[in-house]
Amino acid sequence: MDNFCTKKKRRNHMIGLSPLDGITDAAFRQIVDEIGKPDILFTEFIPVAGLSKGRTILLKGLSAHNSKTPIIAQFFGKEPDYFYNAFFIAATLGFDGVDVNMGCPDTSVVKKGGGAGLINTPKIAQQIIKVLQNARADFEKGKQLSDIEISDEMKTTVLQMASSRPRHKRHMTISIKTRIGFDTPITEKWIGQLLEVSPDFITVHGRIFTQKYGGRADWEEIHKAVKIAKKTHTKIIGNGDVHSVEEAHEKQKQYEVEGILIGRAALGNPWLFANRTPSIKERKETILRHAKLFLDYRPELDLRPMRKHFAWYCKQEMGNAQLRKQMMGVTTLDDLLHVFEFTQK
């Protein structure tokens, strides 16, 4: 974790892109990396059960560009043994670490015991981290993907993906992203339980599960996590309601977190991490590049999944309601170019 936090000399601490399901896919991460250059990136969360059961389609969520920026693979689930297999997949693909989602507020995920549901089953949460630590130790001793019990098709697909990715060269981190409680804040108890198994870092989102993304993130609760982790080797990262680099620096200083992850404020605004505002021309060029990258990573799809990104880009000082309406009808690159040509007339 230390090398992540000191990667950029111009910063006093780490500022990274928070994982967001359905949003921080490979194309968005690449755009943010190229323009904003955050200190760390995370994939969307991937279900470990599906990987262990041979669902190779899920590997599309583990696509990634070659970058010097650390990229962490995030997984979710409640079955500790499945995380063992997921670690070897992530390691083979060259990721810099594995993060366990223990904070997702999606009801369907929580009902199955994953995401924020793990707050209610701390023993399982601890066992997941222990399994990942065992997997890391086995990997570092030479155990390979070919030695684990997953389908041959999964192994073949992973190795094909890995052939175009750089080999992993550093000690992989094992981390957690979670919340301050389920239906009431229990930060000291819950984070204390996680600290018993010594993850490398814990990202604490300052809301309870039942808040989902409503209300305000409670940074005083995040500070409680920092205080109880001070005599451990685990770093605490803060997350929630951070809207700028300046605010990230202020919160880091005030609440003593090791770093900050920014999520929703970066939607449609990869320039946030570079702390600058683009011109309209640059914004349009970025939208077009983002769309092309999306189709490069997902050639079997059209641009309909990109429409939410188009809406976010348009919110950032780029036009009027009619433009946003036109963007919501874009399906192909030609459609997108036509919209841009129309707005220039």
C-alpha positions, 0 to 999 in steps of 0.5 A, spaced: 500 500 500 505 504 501 507 504 494 500 506 492 500 512 497 507 515 495 506 514 487 505 521 485 510 526 489 506 532 487 500 529 492 501 529 500 496 522 499 493 517 495 487 520 491 483 514 487 477 512 483 472 509 487 469 502 484 462 503 482 458 497 479 456 498 472 460 504 471 468 503 472 468 498 466 475 498 462 473 504 458 471 509 463 478 507 467 482 508 461 479 515 460 480 517 467 487 514 467 489 518 461 486 524 463 486 525 470 491 520 472 489 518 479 493 514 484 489 507 484 484 504 480 479 499 481 474 494 477 467 493 478 465 488 482 465 481 479 461 475 483 466 470 485 461 464 485 460 465 477 468 465 476 468 458 480 462 456 476 466 457 469 462 463 467 467 466 462 463 472 460 464 475 467 472 476 465 470 481 461 469 485 467 476 484 468 479 487 462 484 492 463 489 497 459 496 497 460 498 502 465 503 504 470 497 506 475 495 500 480 489 497 478 485 493 483 480 487 481 474 487 486 470 481 487 464 480 491 460 474 494 459 470 501 463 463 499 470 464 502 473 458 498 471 461 491 475 467 493 481 463 493 480 461 485 478 469 484 485 471 487 489 466 482 485 469 476 486 476 478 494 474 479 494 471 472 491 477 469 496 482 472 492 486 477 496 489 483 491 487 488 484 484 490 479 488 494 473 485 497 466 488 496 463 489 503 459 495 502 455 494 496 447 496 498 444 493 492 438 489 495 439 483 491 447 482 493 445 483 500 440 478 501 445 473 498 449 475 504 454 479 499 456 486 499 454 490 505 451 483 508 457 481 510 457 486 516 452 482 519 456 476 518 463 478 521 466 471 521 465 469 514 468 476 512 474 474 516 475 468 513 474 471 506 480 475 508 484 469 510 483 465 504 485 470 500 492 471 504 493 463 503 492 464 496 497 470 496 502 466 499 501 460 495 501 464 489 508 467 491 511 460 492 509 458 485 502 455 485 499 457 478 492 458 475 493 451 472 493 448 479 487 450 481 480 447 481 476 451 475 474 449 468 479 448 463 475 453 459 476 459 464 483 457 465 484 458 457 480 464 457 484 467 462 491 465 459 489 468 453 487 475 456 493 474 460 498 474 454 497 481 452 497 484 459 504 485 463 506 480 468 505 482 475 511 484 479 509 486 485 506 483 492 499 484 491 495 487 496 488 484 499 483 490 501 476 491 503 471 496 501 465 497 506 461 501 510 460 504 517 454 499 519 448 496 517 442 499 520 446 503 525 453 505 525 458 500 528 464 503 526 469 501 532 466 494 532 466 492 525 472 495 523 475 492 529 473 485 527 476 486 520 483 489 523 483 482 526 485 479 520 490 484 517 488 486 510 493 491 507 488 497 507 480 498 508 476 503 504 471 506 509 465 509 506 461 513 511 454 511 510 450 505 513 447 500 508 440 502 509 442 509 507 445 507 500 447 513 497 442 518 501 444 523 506 451 525 508 457 521 509 459 521 516 467 522 516 467 522 524 465 515 523 471 514 518 476 518 523 474 512 528 476 507 523 483 511 523 484 511 530 483 504 531 487 502 526 493 506 528 497 501 531 496 496 526 499 495 519 492 496 516 491 503 512 484 506 512 482 510 506 476 515 506 470 515 501 464 519 501 461 525 498 468 528 496 467 533 490 474 535 488 482 534 489 482 540 494 476 537 498 480 530 498 486 534 501 482 537 506 479 531 509 485 527 509 488 532 513 482 533 518 481 526 518 488 523 518 486 518 512 491 515 508 488 516 502 481 518 498 477 514 493 472 519 489 466 516 485 460 519 483 464 526 483 468 523 477 462 521 473 462 525 466 468 528 469 475 525 468 478 531 469 477 532 476 483 528 478 487 533 474 484 539 477 482 542 471 476 544 467 476 542 459 474 546 453 467 544 450 472 541 444 476 537 449 470 534 452 467 532 445 473 529 443 473 525 450 466 523 449 468 520 442 474 517 445 470 514 451 465 511 446 470 508 441 474 505 447 467 502 450 466 498 443 473 496 443 472 492 449 465 490 448 465 489 440 459 485 441 455 491 444 452 498 441 453 504 445 446 504 449 450 502 455 454 509 454 448 513 454 449 514 462 456 517 461 453 521 455 448 524 460 454 525 465 458 529 460 453 533 458 451 535 465 458 538 466 457 545 463 456 542 456 450 544 453 442 544 454 436 539 455 436 538 447 443 536 447 442 531 452 436 528 449 439 527 443 445 524 446 440 519 449 438 516 442 445 515 440 446 507 439 452 508 434 459 512 433 455 515 427 449 517 431 454 520 436 458 524 430 451 526 427 449 529 434 456 533 434 455 536 427 448 538 429 450 542 435 456 545 431 451 548 426 
